[in-house]
Amino acid sequence: MDGLPPSPALLPHSCRKTMTPTQFTALLSRLGLTQVGAAKALGISDRQMRRYVAGQSDIPPPIVKLLRLVLAGGVTIEDVARL
């Protein structure tokens, strides 16, 4: 064993959640983003954004990390949209 935590893909589904839909919606609100605006900046479809907000799909950790970085002031949402 190399001492590293298991890959998220190897964890049970219930252990992979990084943020609840309610937390995600609150984060978007704190950033002043609509679902459509956030979807566009993140390069995902409006439909996929609705799935995240409704809890029908897990919110991928990279999306959470990017939005938290925006909240912390490390980058702007415009920077994210240009990625």
N, C-alpha and C positions, 0 to 999 in steps of 0.2 A: 504494500500500500504506500502511495507516495505522499500521504498526509493532506492531500487536497480534498475539498468537499466534493460530493458526488455531482456530476453534471445535472443541471436542472431537468434535462430530458430523461434522466434515470429516476427522478423522484416521482412519487405518486402525484397524480393530478392535483389533489388538494394542497400539496406542499409548494406548488409552483407559483401560486398567486403572489403578485408583488404589490397589488393595490386593489381595493374593492371598487366597484363601479361608483359608489357614493364618494369615495375619496378622489377618484379620478375626475368626477364631475366638479367637485369642490376645487380641485387643482386648476381645471380649465377656467373656472369662474375667477379664481384669484389672479390668473394670468390675463383675464379680460378676453378670453377666447370663446368664440362660439364653437359648437361641434363642427360646423362646416369649415370655419377658419382653421381650426386645429387640424382637421383631416387634410386640408390642402397643404398646410405647412409641413405636416409629417409625411406627405406623399402617400396617404391611404385613401380609400374610398369613403364617401359619406356613409355608405351602408356598413362598412367595417367599423367606423366610429360609433354608429348606433348600436352595433353588437357589443362593443366594449361598455358603453354607457348602460345598456340593458342587462349586462352580466351574461350575455349569451356567448361571449368569447373572452378568454383571459387576455388581459392587457400585457403585451410583451414587455419584459424588463427594459429593453433599449428605449422604448417609447417613454416609459416612466422616468428613466434616467435623463433623457433629453429634456423633458418638461421640468424636472426638478432642477436641472442646470439652468434653464431659462428663469425659473423662479428665484434661484440664488443670484442671478445677475451675471452668470458666467458667459452666457451668449444671449442673443435676442432670438425671438421667434423667427425673425427674418433671416438670421444666420442659419437656423435649422432648415428653413424652407429652401435655402440655396444648396444644401448638402446633396 
